[in-house]
């Protein structure tokens, strides 16, 4: 059985994998769809930023905001229950 984490990343995939997967993903990211998600993306980004330490505390914006944000939005789009999203 093939696991999701074993699948090639689309950006680095060659044909025929890339040729098959790109149109499937593109359908979910049309300009209208992306625009309709803008408010939710801002809300999710604010939530991640609000969770950062305050008062001079140190943080890593990449690991604490930039990396989790797209996965949070994509798992929401796919309907993954919130309790399962870390997996």
FENBEL-V221828 format. One record per backbone hydrogen bond with DSSP energy under -1.0 kcal/mol. NH is the residue of the N-H (numbers start at 1). CO is the residue of the C=O. Records with the same first field share a line. If there is no record, write none. Layout:
NH=CO ; CO
This chain:
6=3
7=4
12=9
13=10
18=14
20=16
21=17
22=18
25=21
26=22
27=23
28=25
29=26
34=30
35=31
36=32
38=35
41=37
42=38
43=39
44=40
45=41
46=42
47=43
48=44
49=45
50=46
51=47
52=49
64=60
65=61
66=61
67=62
69=65
72=68
73=69
74=70
75=71
76=72
77=73
78=74
79=76
80=75
84=81
85=82
87=84
